[in-house]
Amino acid sequence: MKFQGRRQVSARAGGGALLAAFVATTLLSTSATASSHAASSTTTTQPVGSPITPGLVAYLRTRSDTVSIAVRDVFTNQTWTLNATQLYHAASVAKVNLLAAFLNKLQATKMTMTPADRVRLSDMIINSNNVNADYFYVKVGSCDGLAAFNAQIPMPSTTPGCPHAHILGWGTTSTNVVDQLTLFRLFMESNSLLTDASRTFGVNLLTHITPAHRWGVTTGPPPGTVVAFKNGWSPLDSYQNWEINSVGWVHGYHRFYQVAILSSHNPSYGYGRVTVDTVARSLWITMGAPHYFTTTTSNTTSTTTLGAGR
């Protein structure tokens, strides 16, 4: 993995044995951290440790791609990040931004969604249809309109892609994992930009993604878990350089957390999916440790950035 920031590290994959060792390390780290919390639970009201475990970071160092992670525990409002400032092309994750912007525009203009637009929105999110994404990018005012909407959220590190050559540019929107958590919170909590009806409409789409696209954030949670998410994937300058992204939230089995996983420099689509799926599975395991659903006594957000030697 290439750690962007104070230090850059790159290594090649180590094979199945290394992955098995990573899973074992993750489980041991989770158990040890939970035990540590039990011993100090009388003196702290915030979870300790990080779900981005040393085992997960060690695994990522064996990968040739660049990866960023952000996780927010909704119960405690604590956030953990890895390579939080690194920017990526959003690819189809940008469709959630288009969904929010269009719903907001309907509210602002006091217009009712047409049956045709309802079908187009559903197809854009559930099936990740690009033609409909093009349609809604024009509807919200292209890059200038989306930038104006994002400024209200705000998403300070996100820059919508503008039309060039033969593409409209929404997929080249530049963003980071922290902004993606902020965007998805529009559909999770009451806010001034989306009404409850708009949020309900959006969540219904994000929780009914086509089975063919159920990877990334959905890796790990068993049936009965509510997972709202959107994945994005696209080759960049060649088919040996892929963006593979997954953003959403998971609720069930004593867990309620947001997650954003963005990656680039993947030598293939399949390679990137393995990385993203492994990260998502690890987070599902670690977020189930008892100390991650301890009740807090304040609304203070505690943010920890883990860089493992950066």
Secondary structure, DSSP 8 states (H G I E B T S, - for coil): ----SS---------HHHHHHHHHHHHHHHHHHHHHHHHHTTT-SS--S-SS-HHHHHHHTT-SSEEEEEEEETTTTEEEEESTT--EE-GGGHHHHHHHHHHHHHHHHT----HHHHHHHHHHHHS--HHHHHHHHHHTTHHHHHHHHHHHTT-TT-B----BTTB-SGGG-EE-HHHHHHHHHTTTS--SSS-HHHHHHHHHHHT---GGG--GGGSS--TT-EEEEEEEEEE-SSTTSEEEEEEEEEEETTEEEEEEEEEEEESSHHHHHHHHHHHHHHHHHHTTSGGGG---SS----EEE--S--
